[in-house]
Amino acid sequence: MTEINSSAAEAETLFDVGTDVGSSLPPVYPHRAAHGTAGTLRQWQQEALDLYIRKRPKDFLTVATPGAGKTTFALRVAKMLVESGEINRIYVIAPTDHLKRQWADAAARVGLNIDPNFKNSDGRHGQQFIGVAVTYAQVANKPALHRNKTEAGRTFVIFDEIHHAGDSLSWGDGVREAFEPAVRRLALTGTPFRSDTAPIPFVDYVEDADGVRRSKADYSYGYGPALTDRVVRPVVFMAYSGNMRWRTSAGEEMEAQLGEAATKDITNHAWRTALNPEGEWIPSVLAAAHKRLLKVRDKISDAGGLVIATDHEHARAYADQLDRLTGQKTTVVLSDDKGASDRIEEFSEDGSKMWMVAVRMVSEGVDVPRLCVGVYATSTSTPLFFAQAIGRFVRLRKKAEVASVFLPSVPVLMGLANEMEEERDHALDVPKSAVEEEAEEGLDDDLLEEANKEDRASESLAQGEFSALHSNASFDKVLFDGDEFGLGGAVGSDEEMDFLGIPGLLEPEQVSTLLRQHQAEQLKRQPRAAEQKAADVVDHRRLKDLRSQLNKSVSAYSAKTGMHQGTIHNKLREACGGPAVPQADQAQLEQRLKKLQGWFVGQR
């Protein structure tokens, strides 16, 4: 955090806007004002404003964690500049159309009229507006138009999520051309890092000790300090593993435990198998997440949940499953749906609606403060996307709210979850091999329009590179504040329920204390369970053979009947009882094999 040593005299050199309270402010006020309208600033916002006034910069980069209040800070700067007469025109550049409307609504609450419906073909905005909100793509399409508008007034430009200006060469070049003549430019981002080395316009880069140029923020406020200041919610990550089985493009059947040490290809295929809506993993995780949401709603009556899906087909399938779970229609937000913004706003305002499913587009910037529970059901794994996705759940409305995010237990996501508090900068001059290696782990945000379309990962499934055959879910562990808790367990087990039942209102220290208590209780229970099974000698080779026999028989029965293999396994469990295949004992597996043999000859 930038150290501030301001004085009233320094503040008056630019404007007198009552900023002499500085560091005496508490980190966060107990009653949060409506988005973009805060009459009093949080401490970090006040410090950043003090610094802005002292520096009188043409360019100012503010890096603040999602949910910290970047919009409020930016609009306070804009209002100050308008009232002082320094500027008479405002431009807001946002990644998406929905965010344009969100900015216009927030600006209106502080008396600034911004037109979010301005089109390039309009030429100029109405006299009732002081400025416009446009997208990066809109600027890149006609940079000369926006340059003329910028030059025609004393223009202040706000870049929302400035890292998107580097999404493509045309976007970066367009932004530079259009807004080079601006009187002042304020760049905002919650994630200034990218997986590529495309420079971001109007951002300073400073060479570090290793000779790598890194972005330099004028003011930074990371998730760690924001959590300490009680500005954002703590996030509890619920990780789920399970047994996955798929067929490769060569026709070979493969099986792996999600999250176990494996090659990158095996990990990715197991991961995508888990996300297949026809398997058992997703329904089990959605059911667990819904139990968690109901628990949170005991204390936070309007708490909502968000599932971030890989593609449109998966999103619709997940929504169907949630419809059956909840008894209400799930809100589905697809990137090609013209009514997407309206659906998001309707969900945000209606506290009776429990779940929303979206394909990527709700992952960044969209403000739905009542989101408390999330399911990360996408194969995208870049740090940028993960941070923005988790940012949808950290916005704090009242004291002691806790966010819960369910995710597959795969190494790259476990690493990102454990590094929530790590601050990153955008690095140039990174060796190409390092960039390519990171890109292999997930899809990058090459263009926002492309990012809102179906991922390549799901397309490879549809094209037959491999086919998911079967999946099941098991509770793996809980991650919080860099620590891991839990000893694993079956879905529905006491071990899982200990963590699903955590109250929805807790301070961060209370979350840590409660997680450690549950861990200690499970460790006490474990020896007794071991003693009860000590007399049972398990033949692991026999178990492996039985699992293989059962899976081959299920595959053959699937070919005969056309029934999906996951459905067959479910019907066998319904008929014979017992857990999923990886947790079943020898007698249970033998019983299922016998039952399936009967089905082959028409016995029921």
Order of alpha helices (4+ residues) and beta strands (2+ residues): alpha-alpha-beta-alpha-beta-alpha-beta-beta-alpha-alpha-beta-alpha-beta-beta-beta-beta-alpha-beta-beta-beta-alpha-alpha-beta-alpha-beta-alpha-beta-beta-alpha-beta-alpha-alpha-alpha-alpha-beta-beta-beta-beta-alpha-alpha-alpha-alpha-alpha
